[in-house]
Amino acid sequence: MNQTVRNGLFGIGAVGILLGAVLWFIGVEMAPYVFAVGAAGYAICQLTIRIDGKDLHARRMHRFQSIAALLMIVASAMMFRGGNDWVLFLTIAAIFQLYTAFRK
């Protein structure tokens, strides 16, 4: 995947995740769909990144980011079920992302 396309998809995904979460708390019915599209775009960006197999630190950080992306997918599935269980998965994903942001 081209880096420009990946950056655009990452930005759209991040905005979709944020907008979906805000719309959920406002009470808009289409919030799970916006969140799911954002989480899918974000997950595609994270899961298609190639990491050099020699650097153990980079592989570990990529693994944390991949787990965070999958947790966001789970959060979007929980959002469709109703309730606020999805917030737990999104919080764990955010903690993983915060950890990788400061460790890189």
PLY file of the C-alpha trace (Angstrom):
ply
format ascii 1.0
element vertex 104
property float x
property float y
property float z
element edge 103
property int vertex1
property int vertex2
end_header
0.00 0.00 0.00
1.27 3.44 -0.92
2.38 5.57 2.05
0.20 8.49 0.97
-2.87 6.25 0.82
-1.98 4.75 4.20
-1.64 8.22 5.77
-5.00 9.29 4.35
-6.71 6.13 5.51
-5.14 6.51 8.94
-6.43 10.08 9.23
-9.92 9.15 8.09
-9.91 6.20 10.48
-8.81 8.32 13.43
-11.46 10.96 12.72
-14.09 8.23 12.31
-13.21 6.66 15.65
-13.33 10.00 17.44
-16.50 11.14 15.70
-18.23 7.81 16.34
-17.40 7.94 20.05
-18.65 11.52 20.35
-21.82 10.75 18.40
-22.49 7.77 20.68
-22.50 9.96 23.77
-24.68 12.55 22.03
-27.17 9.81 21.16
-26.99 9.64 17.37
-28.05 6.25 16.00
-25.47 6.10 13.24
-22.56 6.36 15.71
-21.67 2.62 15.63
-21.40 2.73 11.85
-19.09 5.75 11.86
-16.98 4.17 14.61
-16.82 0.83 12.77
-15.67 2.44 9.52
-13.03 4.41 11.42
-11.84 1.34 13.33
-11.68 -0.69 10.11
-9.62 1.98 8.36
-7.30 2.26 11.32
-6.93 -1.53 11.56
-6.14 -1.83 7.85
-3.38 0.75 8.26
-1.88 -0.94 11.30
-2.13 -4.51 10.09
-0.60 -3.89 6.65
2.60 -2.25 7.89
5.71 -4.31 7.16
8.28 -4.49 9.95
11.89 -5.59 9.49
12.28 -8.99 11.14
15.61 -8.16 12.78
14.60 -5.39 15.16
12.96 -6.95 18.22
11.85 -3.60 19.65
10.07 -2.56 16.45
8.32 -5.93 16.18
7.12 -5.68 19.78
5.78 -2.15 19.29
4.06 -3.24 16.08
2.48 -6.14 17.95
1.08 -3.71 20.55
-0.33 -1.51 17.78
-1.89 -4.52 16.07
-3.53 -5.62 19.31
-4.85 -2.08 19.79
-6.31 -2.11 16.28
-8.05 -5.43 16.92
-9.38 -4.13 20.24
-10.91 -1.18 18.39
-12.66 -3.63 16.05
-13.99 -5.47 19.12
-15.09 -2.12 20.58
-17.05 -1.35 17.42
-18.75 -4.76 17.60
-19.66 -4.07 21.24
-21.03 -0.71 20.21
-23.56 -2.44 17.95
-24.73 -4.57 20.89
-25.62 -1.49 22.90
-24.52 -0.55 26.37
-21.20 0.97 27.31
-19.01 -2.15 27.30
-17.18 -0.88 24.23
-15.59 1.90 26.30
-13.47 -0.67 28.15
-12.00 -2.07 24.92
-11.40 1.39 23.52
-9.64 2.43 26.75
-7.34 -0.60 26.65
-6.58 0.11 22.98
-5.82 3.74 23.82
-3.44 2.66 26.59
-1.59 0.39 24.16
-1.37 3.23 21.64
-0.15 5.65 24.29
2.52 3.18 25.38
3.79 2.67 21.84
3.77 6.42 21.15
6.14 7.13 24.02
8.31 4.03 23.57
9.17 4.65 19.91
0 1
1 2
2 3
3 4
4 5
5 6
6 7
7 8
8 9
9 10
10 11
11 12
12 13
13 14
14 15
15 16
16 17
17 18
18 19
19 20
20 21
21 22
22 23
23 24
24 25
25 26
26 27
27 28
28 29
29 30
30 31
31 32
32 33
33 34
34 35
35 36
36 37
37 38
38 39
39 40
40 41
41 42
42 43
43 44
44 45
45 46
46 47
47 48
48 49
49 50
50 51
51 52
52 53
53 54
54 55
55 56
56 57
57 58
58 59
59 60
60 61
61 62
62 63
63 64
64 65
65 66
66 67
67 68
68 69
69 70
70 71
71 72
72 73
73 74
74 75
75 76
76 77
77 78
78 79
79 80
80 81
81 82
82 83
83 84
84 85
85 86
86 87
87 88
88 89
89 90
90 91
91 92
92 93
93 94
94 95
95 96
96 97
97 98
98 99
99 100
100 101
101 102
102 103
